[in-house]
Amino acid sequence: MKLAPRARALAPSETLAINARAAALRKQGKDVISFAVGEPDFPTPEHVCAAAKAAIDQGFTRYTPAAGIPELRSAIATRMGRSLEEIIVTCGGKHALYEVMQAILSRGDEILIPAPYWVSFPEMARLAGAKVNAVRTDGSFQLTADAVERALTRKSRALIVNSPGNPTGAVYRPEELGAIAELAVQRDLWIISDEVYSAFVYAGKHASISSFPGMQDRTVVIDAVSKRYAMTGWRIGWCAAPRVVADAVAGLQSHMTSNATSIAQRAALAALTGPQECVEEMVRAFDQRRQVMSGLLDRIPGVRCPTPEGAFYCFPDVSGLLKGKVRTSAELCAHLLEEANIACVPGSAFGAEGHIRLSYACSEDDIRKGMERFAEAAAKLGKLAAK
Ligand SMILES: Cc1ncc(COP(=O)(O)O)c(C=O)c1O
């Protein structure tokens, strides 16, 4: 019995695989520190949990409208300056991205994806039948309008913008976003703007490409409560899209999942409309941790790590360590897991060999301990290579 080609061609998420390997080693009693996870270590705020419990107690446990409960859509619409009809609540940001790509991409279309990219973007685009055209970013992982223009072909239909970005932590400059927006209008491109990390900008403010002239009609913004409110397991995200796309996504969703979980929608409503100090507290903690981690990484011989400006990842250049026994970022991550008991994700998973990704959404103690182990393992590698 054979699987369908689309399932056979799919590359499973490498980040989830590494997490599973780290968990297995932990089960064997090893003191593994994981820098592989893409989720805050903070608990979901209490008032959010209370809203979910109240929803259960009130019997709010039935199907909801496919596009989401009107109160939640309305709260999101107000926040994003769009109409309620343009907001569709989905089962997480990932699901919103998947459905949007299904709605706007066809076989033979091409989608431009800035590299390094989050692992799921290319796979989702391929599932929609599109061809992936990776656009190189510059030395600071900034996407430039020039690079997009050079990559465009007659088949280009959409461009992904992910700022702050996973895996690099890069935050795109408003001037450059403006230039990219102009190009999108000229070349009639859809923009899929993944803004799930918009709360995690450490210097300055988040700028959305949807705010530039002419962009509301061609931009689909993807967002979620997952990262901002430490709600990764609740699975609530949304897209804010021109009506044609929003209607198509709602239609797709009515057949795929019927709706996002009723209880989790009530929890998301409490998160968006309740006190926001919980977000500020988490962002302050991550700001401190990003400086500690990037500083310690940058001190390790063979590693270069500028301080990232957003999200919660460091994406150091480790090419200085790739010699002798360890030649690739995947081999380096395997070595770090076996020798130093630290889990990191190879850059190859994000289309960027020579780098690795480390999440600093973990305790400062773990960051300090983990970076010490990294430094020792790197020194050992240096000695081995010199033999
Ligand atoms: C860039 C990016 N977009 C979307 C998502 C998915 O978020 P969610 O957990 O809401 O599906 C992630 C999760 O890691 C991400 O890194």
The ligand as a Tripos MOL2 file, in Angstrom:
@<TRIPOS>MOLECULE
LIG
   16    16     1     0     0
SMALL
NO_CHARGES

@<TRIPOS>ATOM
      1 C1          6.9100   32.0600   12.5350 C.3       1 LIG1
      2 C2          5.8530   31.2420   13.1660 C.ar      1 LIG1
      3 N1          4.5960   31.3280   12.6940 N.ar      1 LIG1
      4 C3          3.6050   30.6030   13.2200 C.ar      1 LIG1
      5 C4          3.8260   29.7450   14.2620 C.ar      1 LIG1
      6 C5          2.6970   28.9160   14.7740 C.3       1 LIG1
      7 O1          2.0900   29.4030   15.8760 O.3       1 LIG1
      8 P1          0.8920   28.5980   16.5540 P.3       1 LIG1
      9 O2          1.4650   27.8730   17.7050 O.co2     1 LIG1
     10 O3         -0.0830   29.6580   16.9410 O.co2     1 LIG1
     11 O4          0.3210   27.6700   15.5360 O.co2     1 LIG1
     12 C6          5.1180   29.6000   14.7830 C.ar      1 LIG1
     13 C7          5.3740   28.6360   15.8680 C.2       1 LIG1
     14 O5          6.4570   28.2680   16.1840 O.2       1 LIG1
     15 C8          6.1450   30.3810   14.2280 C.ar      1 LIG1
     16 O6          7.3960   30.2950   14.6840 O.3       1 LIG1
@<TRIPOS>BOND
     1     1     2 1
     2     2     3 ar
     3     2    15 ar
     4     3     4 ar
     5     4     5 ar
     6     5     6 1
     7     5    12 ar
     8     6     7 1
     9     7     8 1
    10     8     9 2
    11     8    10 1
    12     8    11 1
    13    12    13 1
    14    12    15 ar
    15    13    14 2
    16    15    16 1
@<TRIPOS>SUBSTRUCTURE
     1 LIG1         1 GROUP 0 **** ****
